[in-house]
Amino acid sequence: MANKLPKRFYPSGLNSVFPKAPGDFDHYVQQQRNMVRQTRLDVHGEKDAWIVHANAPNTFMPENFHNQPHKRGLLLIHGLTASPFILHDIAQHYSKAGFMVRTILLPGHGTVPGDLLNVHYSAWIEATRYGVESFHGLVDDLYVGGLSLGAALSVYAAYHYPQIKGLLLLAPAFHLKQRIGYMAKWHYLFSWLNQEAKWIRLAPDKAHTRYESFAFNAAAQTIKLMQLVVKLSKNNPLDLPMFMAISEQDEIVSPQAATEFFREHRNKNSQFILYSKHQQNFNDPRMHQLSSHFPHEHIVDFSHHCLPVSPDNPYYGRQSGFVDILHYMKRVQLTSLDGKPTPKVKGATLPENLNEHNLQRLSYNPDYDNMMKRMDNFIKSISLT
C-alpha cells in the first residue's frame, strides 16, 4: 500500500493531552464536544449530533437530585479505543436510581485513531483526577468505575482519593494477554520504519463510538499504567469494597490477573463475578461463577467489551444490527467487509472459538439485568457501612 495513510491515522493535534484549564464540568463537556465535532471525520450527516454526544463526556443528572438528603455520585471511565458511550447504559441505570453520574473522555479517544499515537498514560490519569475532583462538594458518597483501562484508572484513583466509597470494575486491565503485551512492549524497535509500522491494526473505522484501528503506543501506555497500578496494589492492598466482573474467555486482558487481584484485596463487602462456560468452584463466599453460555441466542461465551452493554442498547444491542467481524480482517485492511455473510454464533474471538465457529464478536451482555441487580445489591451493602 502507499506510504501515505488516510488522514485519521495521523494526530489531529487537539487530543493527545488533557486540557490545561478545563474549568467546571459543564465547560469541560462543551469544550470536549467542540473538539469531537471539529476532529471526527464522520460528523457530516443526520447522525452528527448523536455521534458527538456518544463520544463526548457527559453528566447524567437525576430528577430532584438537589432535594435529596444524601447525595451519591458515580464517575465512569471508558476503556482503550472506546468512548464514553460504552458506559451509557450503566450511567442511565444509576441516574434513574438517584445518582449524579459523570463520564469523562480519555485523551486520544473519541476523535481520530491517530490521536493515540502520541498520548501518554499520564494524560489519562489527569483526566481521571479531574473527573473525581469534579464531584467535590456535590455528593456525600462517591463511587468510581470503568471498563478495562477505565477500571485500572479507577483503582489508581482509589489510592489517591480516600473519599471514594467503592469501585465498579468490569474486565479490569491488570495484565494484557501475552501476544498483545509482547508486541506492544517492543514496538519502538520497528515503529520508526514508517507510519504503517506504528499500528497493530489498520481498519476501516466504520464504528461511530470506538476506534477499530489500534496503535502500538496505545497498548504500550496501557501496559505502563497497569504496571503502576499493580505496583501500588502489591505494596499496599486496598481495603475498599469493589465489585468486579470479567469473562473467563476475555480476549484482551487476563482473567487470571483479575482474579488474583480480587483475592489479594480482602474487604468483606467486595463481590466478584466470573462469567464462564465451565463450572467453577471458589473457596470464597464473595466470589461467584455465572454462565456465559446462552445457546438460545447462539452465544458461546462472553467477549471483553460486552459486559456493560444492555441487550436493549440502540447501537450494540440484540436488535441493533451491529456486527463485529474485525477479527476476519487482515492487519491492514482499509475497506469494510460489507457483503460478508453475518455469522449467527456470537462470543469471544479466541482461537478455539474461531477454529470451531464462524463467529461475530459479542457486543452486548445477555445477563446484563442480573449483573446490574448484583451491582445494586453491592452498593446497598456498602451504603449501610
C-alpha positions in Angstrom: 0.0 0.0 0.0 1.0 3.6 -0.4 3.2 5.2 2.3 0.7 7.9 2.9 -2.1 6.7 5.1 -5.6 8.3 5.3 -5.9 11.4 7.5 -7.4 9.6 10.5 -4.1 7.8 11.1 -2.3 11.0 12.0 -2.7 13.0 15.2 -5.3 15.8 15.0 -3.1 18.0 17.2 -6.0 18.6 19.6 -6.5 15.4 21.6 -3.2 13.9 22.9 -3.1 15.7 26.2 -5.7 16.7 28.9 -6.8 20.4 28.6 -4.8 22.6 30.9 -7.7 24.7 32.1 -10.9 22.6 31.7 -12.9 24.8 34.0 -16.1 23.5 35.7 -17.5 20.2 34.4 -20.2 21.8 32.2 -17.4 23.9 30.5 -15.3 20.8 30.1 -18.2 18.9 28.5 -18.8 21.7 26.0 -15.0 22.0 25.3 -14.8 18.3 24.5 -17.9 18.3 22.4 -16.4 21.1 20.3 -13.2 19.1 19.9 -15.0 16.0 18.9 -17.1 17.9 16.4 -14.0 19.6 14.9 -11.9 16.5 14.6 -14.1 13.5 13.7 -14.4 12.7 10.0 -17.9 11.2 10.3 -19.7 14.2 11.7 -21.3 15.4 8.5 -24.8 14.0 8.3 -28.0 13.3 10.2 -26.2 11.3 12.9 -23.7 14.0 13.7 -25.4 15.2 17.0 -25.7 11.7 18.2 -22.0 10.9 17.3 -20.8 13.9 19.2 -23.0 13.0 22.2 -21.7 9.4 22.2 -18.0 10.3 22.1 -18.0 13.3 24.5 -18.2 13.3 28.3 -21.5 14.0 29.9 -23.4 14.4 33.1 -26.5 12.2 33.8 -28.4 14.2 36.3 -31.4 12.6 38.2 -34.6 14.4 38.8 -34.8 16.2 42.2 -31.1 15.5 42.9 -30.7 18.7 44.8 -33.6 17.8 47.1 -32.0 14.5 48.2 -30.9 14.4 51.8 -28.0 12.1 51.0 -26.4 12.6 47.6 -24.5 9.9 45.7 -22.2 10.3 42.7 -20.7 7.9 40.2 -17.7 8.5 37.8 -17.5 6.1 34.9 -14.3 5.7 32.8 -14.3 4.0 29.4 -11.7 1.6 28.0 -9.0 1.7 25.4 -10.0 2.7 21.9 -13.6 3.1 23.2 -15.7 6.2 24.1 -18.0 7.1 27.0 -20.9 5.6 25.1 -19.8 2.1 26.1 -20.9 3.0 29.7 -24.1 4.9 28.9 -26.4 2.0 29.9 -24.9 1.9 33.3 -24.9 5.7 33.6 -28.6 5.8 32.8 -29.3 3.0 35.2 -27.7 4.8 38.1 -29.1 8.2 37.1 -32.6 6.7 37.4 -31.6 5.4 40.8 -30.8 8.9 42.0 -27.0 9.1 41.4 -25.3 12.1 39.7 -23.3 10.2 37.1 -20.5 11.7 35.0 -18.4 10.2 32.2 -15.1 11.5 31.1 -13.3 11.3 27.7 -9.7 10.0 28.0 -7.2 11.9 25.9 -6.6 10.3 22.5 -10.1 8.9 22.3 -13.3 9.9 20.6 -11.7 11.8 17.7 -9.4 10.0 15.3 -7.3 6.9 15.9 -4.1 8.9 15.2 -4.6 10.8 18.4 -3.4 7.6 20.3 0.0 7.7 18.6 1.4 10.4 20.9 -0.7 10.1 24.0 0.9 9.3 27.4 -0.8 7.4 30.2 -0.2 10.4 32.5 -2.9 12.3 30.5 -5.4 9.5 31.3 -4.5 10.0 35.0 -5.1 13.7 34.7 -8.5 13.2 33.2 -9.4 10.7 36.0 -8.2 13.1 38.7 -10.3 15.9 37.1 -13.4 13.6 37.0 -13.1 12.6 40.6 -12.4 16.2 41.8 -15.4 17.5 39.8 -17.7 15.9 42.4 -16.1 17.8 45.3 -18.8 19.4 47.4 -21.6 18.0 45.3 -22.0 14.4 46.7 -21.8 12.7 50.1 -20.7 9.3 48.7 -18.6 8.8 45.5 -18.2 5.6 43.5 -15.8 5.2 40.6 -15.9 2.5 38.0 -15.0 1.6 34.4 -14.3 -0.9 31.8 -10.8 -2.4 31.1 -8.4 0.6 31.1 -11.1 2.6 32.8 -11.2 0.0 35.6 -7.4 0.2 36.1 -7.7 4.0 36.3 -10.5 3.6 38.9 -8.1 1.6 41.1 -5.4 4.2 40.6 -7.9 6.9 41.7 -8.8 4.9 44.9 -5.2 5.1 46.0 -5.2 8.9 45.8 -8.7 9.8 46.8 -9.8 8.3 50.2 -13.3 9.7 49.8 -14.1 7.1 47.1 -16.6 4.7 48.8 -16.5 1.8 46.3 -15.2 0.6 42.9 -17.1 -0.9 40.0 -14.6 -2.8 37.9 -15.6 -4.5 34.6 -13.0 -6.6 32.7 -10.2 -4.7 34.6 -6.9 -4.3 32.8 -4.2 -5.6 35.2 -2.4 -7.7 32.6 -2.8 -7.9 28.8 -2.9 -11.2 27.0 0.6 -12.4 26.1 0.7 -11.7 22.3 -0.7 -8.1 22.6 1.6 -7.3 25.5 4.7 -8.7 23.9 4.1 -6.8 20.6 3.4 -3.5 22.4 6.4 -3.8 24.6 8.8 -4.0 21.7 7.0 -1.8 19.2 9.6 1.0 19.4 12.1 -1.3 17.7 10.2 -1.1 14.4 7.6 1.7 14.6 10.1 4.2 13.3 10.2 2.5 9.9 7.1 4.1 8.5 3.6 5.2 9.5 2.1 1.8 9.0 4.5 0.1 11.4 3.1 2.2 14.3 -0.1 0.2 14.2 -1.2 -3.2 15.5 -4.2 -3.0 13.2 -5.3 -0.6 10.4 -9.0 -0.9 9.9 -11.9 0.9 8.1 -13.0 2.6 11.4 -16.7 2.4 10.4 -17.9 2.3 14.0 -19.1 5.6 15.4 -18.4 5.0 19.1 -14.9 3.4 19.1 -11.8 3.0 17.0 -11.3 -0.1 15.0 -7.7 0.7 14.3 -5.3 0.1 17.1 -1.9 1.9 17.7 1.0 0.2 19.3 1.5 3.2 21.5 -2.0 2.9 23.0 -1.2 -0.6 24.1 2.3 0.4 25.4 0.8 3.2 27.5 -1.8 0.9 28.9 0.9 -1.5 30.0 2.8 1.2 31.8 -0.4 2.2 33.6 -1.1 -1.4 34.5 2.3 -1.8 35.9 1.9 1.3 38.1 -1.5 0.1 39.4 -0.2 -3.4 40.1 2.9 -2.0 42.0 0.6 0.2 44.1 -1.5 -2.9 44.9 1.4 -5.1 45.8 2.8 -2.6 48.2 -0.5 -1.6 49.8 -3.6 -3.7 49.1 -6.8 -1.6 49.1 -9.2 -2.0 52.0 -12.1 -0.8 49.8 -15.2 -2.6 48.6 -15.1 -3.5 44.9 -17.5 -5.1 42.5 -15.6 -6.9 39.8 -16.9 -8.9 36.8 -14.9 -10.5 34.0 -15.3 -13.2 31.3 -13.0 -16.2 31.6 -12.8 -16.1 27.8 -11.7 -12.4 27.7 -9.6 -11.9 24.6 -7.7 -8.8 25.7 -7.0 -8.8 29.4 -6.1 -11.7 31.8 -8.9 -13.0 33.9 -6.3 -14.8 36.0 -4.7 -11.5 36.9 -8.1 -10.0 37.7 -9.0 -13.0 39.9 -5.6 -12.8 41.7 -6.1 -9.0 42.3 -9.5 -9.6 43.8 -8.3 -12.3 46.2 -5.5 -10.0 47.4 -8.0 -7.4 48.4 -9.9 -8.8 51.3 -12.7 -6.3 52.0 -15.6 -8.4 53.2 -18.2 -6.5 51.1 -16.5 -7.0 47.8 -18.1 -9.1 45.1 -16.6 -11.0 42.2 -18.3 -12.5 39.1 -16.6 -14.8 36.7 -18.6 -15.4 33.5 -17.6 -18.8 32.2 -18.9 -21.7 30.2 -17.2 -24.0 32.6 -18.2 -24.8 36.2 -16.0 -23.0 38.7 -15.8 -23.6 42.5 -14.4 -20.8 44.7 -13.5 -21.2 48.3 -14.5 -17.6 48.9 -18.2 -16.6 49.6 -17.5 -13.3 47.8 -16.8 -15.0 44.5 -19.4 -16.3 42.1 -19.4 -18.0 38.7 -22.2 -17.3 36.3 -22.8 -19.0 32.9 -21.6 -17.2 29.8 -23.3 -19.8 27.5 -26.6 -18.8 26.1 -27.4 -21.3 23.3 -30.8 -19.9 22.6 -29.1 -16.7 21.4 -26.2 -18.6 19.7 -23.8 -17.2 22.4 -20.9 -19.5 23.2 -19.2 -17.2 25.7 -18.6 -13.5 26.6 -16.2 -11.1 24.9 -14.1 -8.4 26.5 -16.3 -5.4 25.6 -19.8 -6.9 26.2 -20.2 -6.6 30.0 -21.5 -3.0 30.4 -23.8 -3.1 27.4 -27.6 -3.8 27.8 -29.3 -6.1 25.2 -31.5 -3.1 24.6 -28.6 -0.8 23.7 -29.6 1.0 20.4 -26.2 0.7 18.9 -24.6 -2.5 20.2 -27.7 -4.4 21.5 -29.6 -7.5 20.5 -31.7 -5.8 17.8 -29.3 -3.1 16.8 -27.9 -4.9 13.7 -24.3 -4.2 14.9 -21.9 -6.9 13.7 -18.2 -7.1 14.8 -16.1 -9.3 12.5 -12.9 -7.3 12.6 -11.1 -10.5 13.5 -11.6 -11.7 10.0 -9.8 -8.7 8.5 -6.1 -8.5 7.5 -3.8 -6.5 9.7 -4.0 -3.7 7.1 -7.5 -3.5 5.6 -8.9 -0.1 4.9 -12.1 -1.3 3.2 -15.0 -2.8 5.1 -16.3 -6.4 4.9 -19.7 -5.3 3.8 -21.4 -8.2 2.0 -19.8 -10.9 4.0 -22.5 -13.2 5.5 -23.3 -12.3 9.1 -22.2 -15.1 11.4 -25.0 -16.4 13.8 -22.7 -17.5 16.5 -21.6 -14.8 19.0 -18.8 -14.9 21.6 -15.2 -14.1 22.3 -12.7 -14.0 19.5 -10.4 -16.7 21.0 -8.6 -19.1 18.6 -10.5 -22.1 19.9 -13.8 -20.3 19.1 -12.7 -19.2 15.7 -11.5 -22.7 14.8 -14.9 -24.1 15.7 -17.3 -21.4 14.6 -17.9 -18.7 12.0 -18.3 -16.1 14.7 -19.1 -12.4 15.4 -17.8 -10.8 18.5 -20.5 -10.5 21.2 -21.3 -6.8 21.6 -23.8 -6.9 24.5 -24.3 -8.7 27.8 -27.3 -11.1 27.8 -27.0 -11.3 31.6 -26.9 -7.5 31.9 -30.1 -7.2 34.1 -28.9 -9.8 36.5 -25.4 -8.3 36.7 -26.9 -4.9 37.5 -29.1 -6.3 40.2 -25.9 -7.8 41.8 -24.2 -4.4 41.4 -27.1 -2.7 43.0 -27.0 -5.1 45.9 -23.3 -4.5 46.3 -23.8 -0.7 46.5 -26.7 -1.2 49.0 -24.5 -3.4 51.2 -21.7 -0.7 51.5 -24.1 2.2 51.7 -25.1 0.9 55.2 -21.5 0.9 56.4 
